[in-house]
Amino acid sequence: MPYPKRKPPAYKLQVQEDETDPRLWHDVHGPDGRLLVFDDEAEARARLEALYPVLFGLEKYAAGPKRTRVIVIARDDEEEQD
């Protein structure tokens, strides 16, 4: 009996609004209020750069603390059924 193939990971965006408190990371939502989730990491990073060009650019040149990130999220079979 073959095991079901695992689904590839998805990616979400996070941003830190307050650089003085590293615990305050927030998920990035679209205009409709839904969480932005991507199937491709490169696409996620491009969208993060488009939404937060200044913060993203500062990190590129190590001109401050990291304030944007792309997070890998695992997909469950149950999620697909919802």
Sequence and secondary structure as in RCSB ss.txt:
>XXXX:A:sequence
MPYPKRKPPAYKLQVQEDETDPRLWHDVHGPDGRLLVFDDEAEARARLEALYPVLFGLEKYAAGPKRTRVIVIAR
DDEEEQD
>XXXX:A:secstr
         EEEEEEES TT TT EEE B TTS B EES HHHHHHHHHHH HHHHHHHHTT S   EEEEEE  
 HHHHH 
